[in-house]
């Protein structure tokens, strides 16, 4: 082989090796970042998996293993060739700071892994970040669990029976945007029931009382619960033509729970609107 042909052959081999190396460091086909987090700089996605329903072992605040069920997103990230990897701690801190900025919290941290949690827009996200190879690789696992949706809304007769028996009735079919007082369209069946209750009982006057769970600051939750009660009252008076003189809105935040705030199920029960007879 003459020198010219040998040089061309060597260049071809180098190009082929370099191309394969670059290709190996591209994101795996069909893989993408979860919308909750951006990836750390200079990492590529080597593998990913989405499951509509599965369970993942999670660690709670006391270090106990618990099983979390829901939609599972998992992704493996590797540092690209030629770049210096951050330390394990730096990887973990990045994710911890990111989830805190959007209202989440750090549940537990180990030497090379951290457990995070976020409640947002009616869903709970359980996050695990696990690092290996001195930061060259990290695995991100996110379990998305939808809060229980209240399918059954009490009818006007049941609401009146509750008010006559106990002086109040809890409404679980009114939904709001996360951390806002904007009523969602799917709240209409519950609002119609309240309007029917008031039309069938023309002498009935009600306090519309907003309740929250204990997550967040007390002062904020007191304002949020009052704003949500106002939103319900305004909807009843404007859309359903109920006399404003029959309704008064108040908010008590997390001060009157009906269940423990230590569980997701308990917090869901505490987030409600109550009708109290004046």
C-alpha positions in Angstrom: 0.0 0.0 0.0 1.5 3.3 -1.0 1.8 6.2 1.5 -1.1 8.2 -0.1 -3.5 5.3 0.1 -2.3 4.5 3.6 -2.9 8.0 4.8 -6.4 8.1 3.4 -7.1 4.7 5.1 -5.9 6.0 8.5 -7.9 9.2 8.1 -11.0 7.1 7.3 -10.5 5.0 10.4 -10.0 8.0 12.6 -13.2 9.6 11.2 -15.1 6.4 11.8 -14.0 6.1 15.4 -14.7 9.7 16.1 -18.1 9.5 14.5 -19.0 6.4 16.6 -17.8 8.1 19.7 -19.9 11.2 19.1 -22.9 9.0 18.1 -22.5 7.1 21.4 -22.8 10.3 23.3 -26.0 11.5 21.7 -29.3 11.0 23.6 -30.8 7.5 23.1 -33.5 7.5 20.5 -36.9 8.6 21.9 -35.4 9.8 25.2 -36.1 13.3 26.6 -35.8 15.2 29.8 -38.7 15.2 32.3 -40.3 18.6 32.2 -39.7 19.1 35.9 -35.9 19.3 35.6 -33.3 20.5 33.1 -30.3 18.2 32.9 -26.8 19.1 34.2 -24.5 20.6 31.6 -22.5 18.3 29.4 -24.4 15.1 30.1 -26.3 12.9 27.6 -29.2 10.6 28.1 -28.0 7.0 27.6 -31.2 5.3 28.5 -34.8 6.1 29.6 -38.0 4.4 30.5 -41.7 5.4 30.9 -44.2 3.2 32.7 -47.9 4.2 33.1 -48.1 2.5 36.4 -45.4 0.8 38.6 -44.0 1.0 42.1 -40.7 2.3 43.3 -39.0 2.0 46.7 -38.7 5.4 48.4 -37.1 6.6 51.7 -39.2 8.7 54.1 -37.9 11.3 56.6 -37.2 8.7 59.2 -35.2 6.5 56.9 -38.0 3.9 56.5 -38.5 2.2 53.1 -41.9 2.8 51.6 -43.4 1.9 48.2 -44.7 4.6 46.0 -47.0 3.8 43.1 -47.9 5.8 40.0 -46.5 6.8 36.6 -42.8 6.3 36.5 -40.1 8.1 34.5 -36.5 6.9 34.8 -33.5 8.3 33.0 -29.7 7.6 33.0 -27.3 10.4 32.4 -23.6 10.2 31.6 -20.9 12.9 31.4 -19.7 13.4 27.8 -16.2 12.5 26.9 -13.7 15.3 27.5 -15.7 17.1 30.2 -15.0 17.1 33.9 -17.8 15.6 36.0 -19.1 17.5 39.1 -18.9 15.8 42.4 -21.7 13.5 43.7 -22.6 16.2 46.2 -22.8 18.9 43.5 -25.2 16.8 41.5 -27.4 16.2 44.5 -27.4 19.8 45.6 -28.4 21.0 42.1 -31.6 18.9 42.2 -32.3 19.7 45.8 -32.1 23.5 45.1 -34.2 23.1 41.9 -37.1 21.4 43.7 -37.0 23.8 46.5 -37.5 26.7 44.1 -40.7 25.2 42.8 -42.2 24.5 46.3 -40.8 21.0 46.9 -38.7 19.6 49.7 -35.8 17.4 50.4 -37.0 14.3 52.2 -33.7 12.4 52.7 -30.1 12.6 51.6 -27.5 9.8 51.6 -23.9 9.8 50.5 -24.7 9.4 46.8 -28.5 9.7 46.6 -31.3 12.0 47.6 -35.0 11.7 47.9 -37.2 14.7 47.0 -41.0 15.4 47.0 -43.2 18.0 45.4 -47.0 18.6 45.5 -48.2 20.6 42.6 -51.5 21.0 40.6 -53.2 18.1 42.3 -50.3 15.7 41.9 -47.5 14.4 44.1 -44.1 13.8 42.6 -41.6 11.5 44.3 -38.0 12.0 43.0 -34.9 9.9 43.5 -31.5 11.1 42.3 -28.7 8.5 42.5 -25.1 9.2 41.5 -22.3 6.8 40.7 -18.7 6.9 39.3 -17.8 10.1 41.2 -20.5 12.2 39.4 -19.9 10.8 35.9 -23.3 9.2 36.0 -26.6 9.9 37.7 -30.0 8.2 37.5 -33.2 10.3 37.8 -36.4 8.5 38.8 -39.7 10.4 39.1 -43.0 8.8 40.3 -46.1 10.9 39.5 -49.1 10.1 41.7 -52.4 11.9 41.0 -54.3 12.8 44.1 -57.5 11.0 44.6 -60.3 12.7 42.7 -63.6 12.9 44.4 -66.0 11.4 42.0 -69.2 11.6 44.1 -70.7 15.0 45.0 -73.5 15.0 47.5 -76.9 16.1 46.2 -78.9 19.0 47.6 -80.9 16.8 49.9 -77.8 15.2 51.5 -76.2 18.6 51.9 -79.3 19.9 53.7 -79.5 16.8 55.9 -75.8 17.4 56.9 -76.5 21.0 57.7 -79.6 20.3 59.8 -77.8 17.5 61.7 -74.3 19.0 62.3 -74.7 22.6 61.2 -72.3 22.2 58.3 -71.5 20.2 55.1 -68.2 19.5 53.5 -67.8 20.0 49.7 -65.0 18.1 48.0 -66.0 18.6 44.4 -64.6 22.1 44.0 -61.2 22.3 42.4 -58.7 25.1 42.2 -55.5 25.7 40.3 -52.3 25.0 42.4 -51.8 27.8 45.0 -54.5 29.9 43.3 -58.2 30.8 43.9 -59.2 30.2 40.3 -62.1 27.7 40.1 -61.6 24.9 37.6 -64.4 24.0 35.1 -64.7 20.5 36.6 -66.2 22.1 39.7 -69.5 22.9 38.0 -71.4 19.8 39.3 -70.6 20.7 42.9 -71.5 24.4 42.4 -74.8 23.4 40.8 -75.7 21.2 43.8 -75.0 24.2 46.2 -77.1 26.5 44.0 -80.0 23.9 44.0 -79.7 23.6 47.8 -80.1 27.4 48.2 -83.0 27.6 45.7 -84.9 24.7 47.4 -84.4 26.4 50.8 -85.0 30.1 50.3 -84.6 31.0 53.9 -81.2 29.3 54.3 -78.2 31.5 54.7 -74.7 30.1 54.6 -71.1 30.9 55.5 -68.8 29.6 52.7 -65.7 28.5 54.5 -62.4 27.7 52.8 -60.0 25.1 54.3 -56.4 24.2 53.3 -53.9 21.6 54.5 -50.9 22.5 56.6 -48.3 22.7 53.8 -46.8 26.1 53.6 -46.9 29.2 55.9 -50.0 29.7 58.1 -50.4 33.3 56.9 -50.4 32.4 53.3 -52.9 29.5 53.8 -55.3 31.8 55.7 -55.3 34.3 52.8 -55.6 31.5 50.2 -58.5 29.8 52.0 -60.4 33.2 52.2 -59.7 33.9 48.5 -61.1 30.5 47.5 -64.2 31.0 49.7 -64.7 34.4 48.0 -64.3 32.7 44.6 -67.0 30.2 45.4 -69.4 32.9 46.7 -68.8 35.0 43.6 -69.5 32.1 41.3 -72.8 31.4 43.1 -73.9 35.0 43.0 -72.9 35.8 39.4 -73.3 32.6 37.5 -76.1 31.0 39.5 -77.9 34.2 40.6 -77.9 33.5 44.3 -78.5 36.6 46.4 -75.3 37.9 47.8 -77.1 38.7 51.1 -77.4 34.9 51.8 -73.7 34.2 51.7 -70.6 35.3 53.6 -67.1 34.0 52.8 -64.4 33.2 55.4 -61.1 31.3 55.4 -59.7 29.3 58.2 -56.6 27.9 56.5 -55.4 24.7 58.2 -57.0 25.4 61.6 -59.9 22.9 61.3 -58.5 19.7 59.9 -60.7 16.6 59.6 -57.7 14.2 59.1 -54.0 14.1 59.8 -51.8 16.4 57.7 -49.0 13.8 57.8 -50.3 11.8 54.8 -51.3 12.7 51.3 -54.8 11.3 51.8 -55.3 13.3 55.0 -54.1 16.5 53.4 -56.5 15.9 50.5 -59.4 15.6 52.9 -58.4 18.8 54.7 -58.5 20.8 51.4 -62.2 21.5 51.1 -65.0 24.1 51.2 -67.6 23.9 53.9 -71.1 25.3 54.0 -72.0 26.4 57.6 -75.5 27.6 58.5 -75.6 31.2 59.6 
